[in-house]
Amino acid sequence: MDNGAWDDVPCPDLHPLKLFDAARRQDRFLYVSAPMVRYSKLAFRRTVYEYGTDICFTPMILSKEFNRSHLARDSDFTLSTQGPQPPTIIQFGANSPIELARSSSLAAPYVNGVDLNCGCPQSWACAETLGAALMGRRELVRDMVIETRERLARDGWAVGKEKEMENPKGRSDRHIDFLTIHPRTRSTPSSAPIFGESLAILVEKYGDTLPILLSGDVFSLTSLPLSPLLSRSPQTSTITTSTGPSRALSSAPQENGSALHRHPPATSSSTPFRPSTTKLAGLMSARGILANPALYAGHETCPWSAVESFLRHAARAPLHLKLILHHLNEMCGPGMGPDKRSLLSKAERIQLNSLTNMVDVIDFMDDMIERKTGRVGGVPRQEE
Ligand SMILES: Cc1cc2nc3c(=O)[nH]c(=O)nc-3n(C[C@H](O)[C@H](O)[C@H](O)COP(=O)(O)O)c2cc1C
């Protein structure tokens, strides 16, 4: 937590399905930042939120540890007590109904939703029946979901049925509200393209029943891996692009009394793919948004302003130096999209990596911003 105690945190009141509805009304995909162990912490979540991301996932957090240790809660789950708390989904790793239900109930007042990781392929996770191991334990997944929903309802977090769409608390008529699909098998390397045809089959079959997010190879809005979805759509020939302005889905939160400037999500003119041409509801990015937090605002490569934004947020919600260096390397490197321009050369990144304290990092980045853009860098020197 960057400031204060849990008791001070305002309760997020926006149900994720409201955000899905709003995006669909605008005929654009919902833009989501993926759960990423180590990386999707508060400073990063606030950065991507500033650049058009609608929903941010936390890294996977182990339910068992979260339930038992306040140290685990404090280190794994950083919240904002002041300033913007982007719409946040907390992701748990769990293999027991009661543990998932307990951790969800503990987190519920501070987040907009709860997610269960059913895809992590790492051997330590699978050995503990977590992540991808749950793909072979469907009954256990069902039991975890049902027990968690019952517990949340008992605690006052129930949401209404589909007919209560206008209820400010939200709506739901399924055990799960939305689903993220990563179209690779447990053993497919992430360097291999996603299985677009398999995704197309699943989206076609279930896309009308519940909102589906695609997670995989979302690297830039102009190179989305969606062609198999479109070739199945009967409406493909009606694709049009809009040049109208797009609105942010929620009003900008206040930071220290002033409105946080949010770069609006990209308009559909930057991508020909729109929900009205597929049954896919949204996009989730991990490696792409790590390298370019401004991806959903339509930037093909990471702009300097996003680097400055990240450092500003990291000053308010601090991260370990090594983690900051890793983020900066990702943002200043060649990125994942087709445009391979980078903010820093390899030699400059090596120089950056040799730095041993935050003051030197800020001086170095200020110097680079001034040299490359001609303007004086606005990186904060201390917490404001
Ligand atoms: C550094 C890193 C950490 C990740 N951590 C998680 C995690 O905590 N939970 C999860 O479900 N997936 C995690 N993933 C997987 C991503 O969420 C995503 O499904 C996968 O990387 C494919 O998306 P991409 O092509 O956009 O990278 C992680 C991926 C990366 C690169």
The ligand as a Gaussian input file, in Angstrom:
#p B3LYP/6-31G(d) Opt

LIG

0 1
 C        6.533000     -11.536000     -16.894000
 C        5.242000     -12.274000     -17.006000
 C        4.549000     -12.619000     -15.849000
 C        3.320000     -13.291000     -15.948000
 N        2.618000     -13.569000     -14.804000
 C        1.357000     -14.093000     -14.895000
 C        0.528000     -14.226000     -13.755000
 O        0.883000     -13.840000     -12.637000
 N       -0.715000     -14.776000     -13.930000
 C       -1.178000     -15.184000     -15.164000
 O       -2.310000     -15.665000     -15.274000
 N       -0.407000     -15.044000     -16.261000
 C        0.828000     -14.498000     -16.154000
 N        1.581000     -14.327000     -17.283000
 C        1.009000     -14.728000     -18.581000
 C        0.344000     -13.525000     -19.258000
 O       -0.688000     -12.994000     -18.463000
 C       -0.171000     -13.858000     -20.661000
 O       -1.208000     -14.799000     -20.575000
 C        0.901000     -14.410000     -21.574000
 O        2.140000     -13.727000     -21.373000
 C        0.516000     -14.220000     -23.040000
 O        0.249000     -12.876000     -23.320000
 P        1.277000     -11.932000     -24.137000
 O        1.480000     -12.560000     -25.475000
 O        0.550000     -10.621000     -24.176000
 O        2.552000     -11.871000     -23.362000
 C        2.806000     -13.658000     -17.216000
 C        3.514000     -13.307000     -18.370000
 C        4.697000     -12.612000     -18.279000
 C        5.427000     -12.226000     -19.548000

